[in-house]
Amino acid sequence: MSFQLIHKDPISKARAGLLQTAHGNIETPIFMPVGTAGTVKGVHLHELQEEIKAQIILGNTYHLYLRPTTEILEKVGGLHQFNGWKKPILTDSGGYQVYSLSGMRKIKEEGVTFQSHIDGSKHTFTPEKVIEIQRSIGADIMMAFDECPPYPCEYGYAKKSMEMTHRWLQRCMNAFEKTTPLYGYQQMLFPIVQGSVFKDLRQQSAEVIAQHQAEGNAIGGLSVGEPAEKMYEMTEWVCDILPVEKPRYLMGVGTPANLLECIALGVDMFDCVMPTRNGRNGMIFTTQGIINIKNKKWQADHTPIDAGMPDNRNSQQYTKAYLRHLIISGEMLGAQIASVQNLSFYLWLVKEARKHIITGDFTTWKAQILPVMMQRL
């Protein structure tokens, strides 16, 4: 397992790299489709591979622990065997899900006790337990257990939360070193920088995380309601501190514009539910701009969903009028086509970004494409 920097943009801080894992190489910058419960919602594996061209997907520690359970996953040989995905998988730590269950959990130094959203049963996640679960899942990249503070929050809360995340990180690292992979291949553990939108806390956290010399590092606690300018400010500040030779993963981000702006700040990896969730509700991302497919203006538009992606069968085979009909009618196929389109666009976007970083004109290209792809059609 290794990360190699291929090229740096001469103007911005954008980088093109190659992350090698046990299940294949990942060309960065990269967007990772979110597969919460072991599947990218509404998308077949062959679509992920052939149309979307995903190189890595996410699994969710919290959800997979509750269902199908780690016992089931261990019996079959991990998530790769369970869902048939042969490429890399990253699992989050469950920290964000704990954050989102604010009315159903209690946070203490030992860990977090929470109620299952499925049946109300009580469970406890500790740093050690989270490492154990991710060993059972068999992810190529595992995340350290952290607390994601809400936005806005007081400085004192953010500081205490960050310090506890650091203590939890040390426990995660100890548990990671004391345990071994279950399925015969190596796994990586990424720490997570916290500190809300306070610059001094972000600096302190980034310095602590960098000292652990992990194989990669993540930036958490952003894209939780703060203004985009604050997200960019914190991201740039942290990227300037984290090791240059290690991949940087900005968690839960974001819009196509967020991706390009943060690539320019030095981020290598992204994930977000936006392309699939918004797609199911009729928001379609294309190379020409953003479409609300429910609008009547598309009712008789028989042009391809996205003419700007000629190599994508999904984008060419279906028309805007047909997709609108499916979405308006509540047909499951509509959500599926929309999800494939949006994910295809996101993967196309980061691939184009990588190409322009390597050719040296990323900054010029970004300035040209941003207003086009973010306009409302």
C-alpha positions as CSV (number, residue, x, y, z in Angstrom):
1,M,0.0,0.0,0.0
2,S,1.5,3.3,-1.1
3,F,0.7,6.8,-2.4
4,Q,2.7,8.4,-5.2
5,L,2.4,12.0,-6.3
6,I,2.4,12.1,-10.1
7,H,2.1,15.8,-10.8
8,K,1.4,19.1,-9.1
9,D,-0.4,22.0,-10.7
10,P,2.0,24.9,-11.3
11,I,-0.5,27.6,-10.1
12,S,-2.9,26.0,-7.5
13,K,-2.2,23.4,-4.9
14,A,-4.0,20.7,-6.9
15,R,-2.3,17.3,-7.2
16,A,-2.6,14.1,-9.2
17,G,-1.6,10.9,-7.5
18,L,-1.8,7.2,-7.4
19,L,-3.0,5.3,-4.3
20,Q,-2.2,1.6,-4.3
21,T,-4.4,-0.8,-2.3
22,A,-4.8,-4.5,-2.0
23,H,-7.8,-4.4,-4.3
24,G,-6.4,-2.1,-7.0
25,N,-5.0,1.3,-7.7
26,I,-6.9,4.6,-7.3
27,E,-6.1,7.6,-9.4
28,T,-6.5,10.8,-7.5
29,P,-8.2,13.2,-7.2
30,I,-11.1,10.8,-6.9
31,F,-14.8,10.8,-5.9
32,M,-16.1,7.8,-4.0
33,P,-19.7,6.8,-4.4
34,V,-21.4,6.2,-1.0
35,G,-22.6,2.6,-0.4
36,T,-24.1,3.0,3.0
37,A,-25.5,-0.5,3.5
38,G,-23.1,-2.4,1.2
39,T,-24.7,-1.0,-1.9
40,V,-24.7,2.3,-3.8
41,K,-28.4,2.9,-3.6
42,G,-30.2,1.9,-6.8
43,V,-27.0,1.2,-8.8
44,H,-25.8,-2.2,-10.1
45,L,-22.2,-3.3,-9.8
46,H,-21.8,-3.4,-13.6
47,E,-23.1,0.2,-13.8
48,L,-20.5,1.2,-11.2
49,Q,-17.8,-0.4,-13.2
50,E,-18.8,0.2,-16.8
51,E,-20.8,3.4,-16.8
52,I,-19.7,5.3,-13.7
53,K,-16.2,3.9,-13.7
54,A,-15.9,4.0,-9.9
55,Q,-12.5,3.1,-8.6
56,I,-13.5,2.8,-4.9
57,I,-16.8,2.9,-2.9
58,L,-17.7,3.5,0.7
59,G,-19.3,1.3,3.3
60,N,-20.8,2.5,6.5
61,T,-19.6,1.0,9.8
62,Y,-22.7,1.9,11.8
63,H,-25.2,0.5,9.3
64,L,-23.2,-2.7,8.4
65,Y,-22.7,-3.4,12.0
66,L,-26.5,-3.3,12.6
67,R,-27.4,-5.0,9.4
68,P,-26.4,-7.5,8.0
69,T,-24.1,-7.7,11.1
70,T,-20.4,-8.4,11.3
71,E,-21.1,-12.1,12.1
72,I,-22.7,-12.5,8.6
73,L,-19.8,-10.6,6.9
74,E,-17.1,-12.6,8.7
75,K,-18.7,-15.9,7.6
76,V,-18.6,-14.9,3.9
77,G,-15.2,-13.3,4.1
78,G,-16.0,-9.6,4.4
79,L,-17.9,-7.0,2.4
80,H,-16.0,-7.6,-0.8
81,Q,-17.3,-11.2,-0.9
82,F,-20.7,-10.2,0.4
83,N,-21.5,-7.6,-2.3
84,G,-19.3,-8.8,-5.1
85,W,-17.3,-5.5,-5.4
86,K,-13.7,-6.5,-6.2
87,K,-12.2,-3.0,-6.1
88,P,-11.2,-1.0,-3.0
89,I,-13.6,-0.1,-0.2
90,L,-13.4,2.6,2.4
91,T,-15.4,2.5,5.6
92,D,-16.2,5.4,7.8
93,S,-16.0,5.0,11.6
94,G,-19.6,5.5,12.5
95,G,-18.8,8.9,14.1
96,Y,-21.0,10.9,11.7
97,Q,-23.9,8.6,12.2
98,V,-23.5,9.0,16.0
99,Y,-23.4,12.7,15.4
100,S,-26.7,12.5,13.4
101,L,-28.4,10.5,16.2
102,S,-28.2,13.4,18.6
103,G,-31.4,12.4,20.4
104,M,-30.5,8.7,20.7
105,R,-27.0,8.6,22.0
106,K,-24.7,9.5,24.9
107,I,-21.1,10.5,24.4
108,K,-18.5,9.6,27.2
109,E,-14.8,9.2,27.3
110,E,-15.1,5.4,26.9
111,G,-17.2,5.7,23.8
112,V,-20.7,6.3,22.6
113,T,-23.8,4.5,23.6
114,F,-26.7,4.7,21.1
115,Q,-30.0,3.2,20.2
116,S,-30.4,1.5,16.9
117,H,-32.6,3.3,14.4
118,I,-33.9,-0.1,13.3
119,D,-35.3,-1.6,16.5
120,G,-34.2,0.7,19.3
121,S,-31.7,-1.8,20.8
122,K,-28.8,-0.3,22.7
123,H,-25.2,-0.5,21.5
124,T,-21.8,1.0,22.4
125,F,-19.1,2.0,20.0
126,T,-15.6,2.5,21.5
127,P,-12.5,3.2,19.5
128,E,-11.5,-0.5,20.0
129,K,-14.9,-1.7,18.9
130,V,-14.9,0.4,15.8
131,I,-11.5,-1.1,14.7
132,E,-12.8,-4.6,15.4
133,I,-15.9,-3.9,13.2
134,Q,-13.9,-2.5,10.3
135,R,-11.6,-5.5,10.5
136,S,-14.7,-7.7,10.1
137,I,-16.0,-5.6,7.2
138,G,-12.6,-5.9,5.5
139,A,-12.3,-2.4,4.1
140,D,-9.1,-1.4,2.4
141,I,-9.2,2.0,4.1
142,M,-10.5,2.3,7.7
143,M,-11.4,5.5,9.5
144,A,-10.5,6.3,13.1
145,F,-13.4,6.9,15.5
146,D,-14.1,10.6,16.1
147,E,-16.8,12.9,17.2
148,C,-18.2,15.3,14.6
149,P,-19.2,18.5,16.4
150,P,-22.3,20.3,15.2
151,Y,-22.3,23.7,13.4
152,P,-22.5,26.1,15.0
153,C,-20.9,25.2,18.3
154,E,-19.1,27.1,21.0
155,Y,-15.3,27.2,21.0
156,G,-15.1,25.3,24.3
157,Y,-17.2,22.4,23.0
158,A,-15.2,22.2,19.8
159,K,-11.9,22.1,21.8
160,K,-13.1,19.4,24.2
161,S,-14.5,17.3,21.3
162,M,-11.3,17.6,19.4
163,E,-9.2,16.6,22.3
164,M,-11.4,13.6,22.9
165,T,-11.1,12.7,19.2
166,H,-7.3,12.8,19.6
167,R,-7.4,10.5,22.6
168,W,-9.8,8.1,20.7
169,L,-7.3,8.2,17.8
170,Q,-4.5,6.9,20.0
171,R,-6.8,4.1,21.2
172,C,-7.7,3.3,17.6
173,M,-4.0,3.2,16.6
174,N,-3.2,0.9,19.5
175,A,-6.1,-1.4,18.6
176,F,-5.1,-1.3,14.9
177,E,-1.5,-2.3,15.7
178,K,-2.6,-5.1,18.1
179,T,-5.0,-6.7,15.6
180,T,-4.5,-8.3,12.2
181,P,-6.5,-8.3,9.0
182,L,-9.0,-11.2,8.8
183,Y,-8.9,-11.9,5.1
184,G,-5.3,-12.0,4.1
185,Y,-4.7,-8.5,2.8
186,Q,-3.5,-5.2,4.3
187,Q,-5.8,-2.4,5.6
188,M,-5.0,1.2,6.1
189,L,-6.2,3.5,9.0
190,F,-6.8,7.2,8.4
191,P,-7.0,9.6,11.3
192,I,-9.5,12.5,11.1
193,V,-8.8,16.2,11.7
194,Q,-11.5,18.0,13.7
195,G,-11.8,21.5,15.3
196,S,-15.0,22.9,13.7
197,V,-14.4,26.3,12.1
198,F,-11.8,27.5,14.6
199,K,-8.5,28.0,12.9
200,D,-6.3,27.4,15.9
201,L,-8.1,24.2,16.7
202,R,-7.8,23.0,13.1
203,Q,-4.1,23.7,13.2
204,Q,-3.6,21.9,16.5
205,S,-5.6,18.9,15.3
206,A,-3.8,18.7,11.9
207,E,-0.4,18.8,13.7
208,V,-1.5,16.0,16.1
209,I,-2.8,13.9,13.2
210,A,0.3,14.5,11.1
211,Q,2.5,13.2,14.0
212,H,0.9,9.8,13.8
213,Q,2.4,9.3,10.4
214,A,-0.6,7.3,9.1
215,E,-0.8,6.1,5.5
216,G,-3.4,8.8,4.8
217,N,-5.3,11.5,6.6
218,A,-8.9,12.8,6.6
219,I,-10.6,16.1,7.3
220,G,-13.9,15.8,9.1
221,G,-16.5,18.1,10.6
222,L,-17.0,20.2,7.5
223,S,-20.0,20.3,5.1
224,V,-22.3,20.3,8.2
225,G,-23.9,23.6,7.6
226,E,-21.1,26.1,7.7
227,P,-20.7,28.6,4.8
228,A,-18.7,27.3,1.8
229,E,-16.1,30.1,2.4
230,K,-15.4,28.7,5.9
231,M,-15.1,25.2,4.6
232,Y,-12.6,26.3,2.0
233,E,-10.6,28.3,4.6
234,M,-10.4,25.4,7.0
235,T,-9.6,23.0,4.2
236,E,-6.7,25.0,2.9
237,W,-5.3,25.7,6.4
238,V,-5.3,21.9,7.2
239,C,-4.0,20.8,3.8
240,D,-1.0,23.2,4.3
241,I,-0.2,21.3,7.5
242,L,-0.9,17.6,6.6
243,P,2.0,15.7,5.0
244,V,2.5,16.4,1.3
245,E,3.3,12.7,0.6
246,K,0.1,11.3,2.1
247,P,-3.4,11.3,0.5
248,R,-5.9,13.8,2.0
249,Y,-9.6,12.9,2.2
250,L,-12.2,15.6,2.7
251,M,-15.2,13.8,4.2
252,G,-18.8,14.3,3.1
253,V,-18.1,16.9,0.4
254,G,-19.9,18.0,-1.8
255,T,-21.2,19.9,-4.8
256,P,-19.3,19.8,-8.1
257,A,-18.1,23.3,-7.3
258,N,-16.9,22.2,-3.8
259,L,-14.9,19.4,-5.4
260,L,-13.1,21.6,-7.9
261,E,-12.4,24.3,-5.3
262,C,-11.1,21.8,-2.8
263,I,-9.0,19.9,-5.4
264,A,-7.3,23.3,-6.0
265,L,-6.6,23.5,-2.2
266,G,-4.8,20.1,-2.2
267,V,-7.5,17.5,-1.4
268,D,-7.2,14.1,-3.1
269,M,-10.4,12.2,-2.1
270,F,-14.1,13.0,-1.7
271,D,-17.4,11.3,-0.9
272,C,-20.9,12.6,-0.7
273,V,-24.5,11.3,-0.9
274,M,-25.5,14.4,-3.0
275,P,-25.3,12.8,-6.5
276,T,-27.5,9.9,-5.6
277,R,-29.9,11.5,-3.1
278,N,-30.4,14.6,-5.2
279,G,-30.7,12.5,-8.3
280,R,-33.6,10.5,-6.8
281,N,-35.4,13.8,-6.2
282,G,-34.9,15.1,-9.7
283,M,-31.7,17.1,-9.6
284,I,-29.5,16.1,-12.5
285,F,-25.9,17.2,-12.9
286,T,-24.6,17.5,-16.4
287,T,-21.7,18.9,-18.3
288,Q,-23.9,21.7,-19.5
289,G,-25.4,22.6,-16.1
290,I,-27.9,21.5,-13.4
291,I,-31.3,20.3,-14.4
292,N,-34.5,20.1,-12.3
293,I,-35.9,17.3,-14.4
294,K,-39.4,17.7,-12.8
295,N,-39.8,21.1,-14.6
296,K,-42.4,21.0,-17.4
297,K,-39.8,22.5,-19.8
298,W,-38.3,19.0,-20.2
299,Q,-41.6,17.2,-20.9
300,A,-41.0,17.1,-24.7
301,D,-37.2,17.4,-24.7
302,H,-36.1,14.3,-26.5
303,T,-32.3,15.0,-26.5
304,P,-29.9,12.9,-24.5
305,I,-29.6,13.5,-20.7
306,D,-26.0,14.7,-21.2
307,A,-24.6,15.1,-24.7
308,G,-21.3,16.2,-23.2
309,M,-20.5,12.6,-22.1
310,P,-20.6,10.7,-25.4
311,D,-18.9,7.7,-24.0
312,N,-21.5,7.1,-21.3
313,R,-24.3,4.9,-22.5
314,N,-26.7,5.9,-19.7
315,S,-26.3,9.6,-20.6
316,Q,-26.9,8.9,-24.3
317,Q,-29.5,6.2,-24.2
318,Y,-32.1,8.0,-22.2
319,T,-33.7,11.4,-23.0
320,K,-34.6,14.2,-20.7
321,A,-38.3,13.7,-21.5
322,Y,-38.2,10.0,-20.7
323,L,-36.3,10.6,-17.4
324,R,-38.8,13.3,-16.4
325,H,-41.7,10.9,-17.1
326,L,-40.1,8.2,-14.9
327,I,-39.3,10.6,-12.0
328,I,-42.7,12.3,-12.1
329,S,-44.4,8.8,-12.2
330,G,-42.4,7.6,-9.3
331,E,-40.9,4.8,-11.3
332,M,-37.9,3.2,-9.6
333,L,-36.0,3.2,-12.9
334,G,-36.1,7.0,-12.9
335,A,-34.1,7.1,-9.6
336,Q,-31.7,4.6,-11.0
337,I,-31.0,6.4,-14.2
338,A,-30.6,9.7,-12.4
339,S,-28.2,8.2,-9.9
340,V,-26.1,6.7,-12.6
341,Q,-26.0,10.0,-14.5
342,N,-25.0,12.0,-11.5
343,L,-22.3,9.6,-10.3
344,S,-21.0,9.3,-13.9
345,F,-20.7,13.1,-14.0
346,Y,-18.9,13.3,-10.7
347,L,-16.4,10.6,-11.8
348,W,-16.0,12.4,-15.2
349,L,-15.3,15.6,-13.4
350,V,-12.5,14.4,-11.2
351,K,-11.0,12.5,-14.1
352,E,-11.0,15.7,-16.2
353,A,-9.5,17.6,-13.2
354,R,-6.7,15.0,-13.0
355,K,-6.1,15.3,-16.7
356,H,-5.8,19.1,-16.5
357,I,-3.5,18.9,-13.5
358,I,-1.2,16.7,-15.4
359,T,-1.2,18.9,-18.5
360,G,-0.7,22.0,-16.4
361,D,-3.8,24.0,-17.2
362,F,-6.0,23.0,-14.3
363,T,-6.6,26.6,-13.0
364,T,-7.6,27.9,-16.5
365,W,-9.9,24.9,-17.1
366,K,-11.5,25.2,-13.6
367,A,-12.3,28.9,-14.3
368,Q,-13.9,28.0,-17.6
369,I,-16.0,25.0,-16.5
370,L,-17.3,26.2,-13.1
371,P,-19.8,28.7,-14.3
372,V,-21.0,26.3,-17.0
373,M,-21.6,23.2,-14.9
374,M,-23.2,25.1,-11.9
375,Q,-25.7,27.1,-14.0
376,R,-29.4,26.2,-13.7
377,L,-30.8,25.1,-17.0
